[in-house]
Amino acid sequence: MDDLRAAQNRASKAIGGAQGEEKQALIAEVSSVSAEIKELEPQLADADTALTALLAATPNLPDDSAPDGFTDEDAVEVRRNHDRPPAFDFEVRDHAAIGELLGMLDTERGPGRAARASST
């Protein structure tokens, strides 16, 4: 497509300086290339959609240094930023609880409410 668009642009620019039969040949070339582009655009859109779907379904590959395993016991601690977890003098809440307290989240009215209600 890029090559076809480049050829279309070159021929279009050349039309302004051309005369007679050369101009008519360039106009015919631009028309032909334009028709080919129009024919290929849906295929390009389909290929782009398929590529996007494949990339979305492709998982991130773990680093070679990451150990194999599926459970917490298989995990290896690589780095710790603190000697011990921080201590707070208040009740620690997760992001959903904080969002509700601040009025930023409304899990009762939000999507997924029916799924949460049916699972309880």
Summary of the structure (lengths in Angstrom):
residues: 120
radius of gyration: 30.0
end to end distance: 53.7
largest distance: 87.2
contacts: 190
relative contact order: 0.06
helix: 59%
strand: 0%
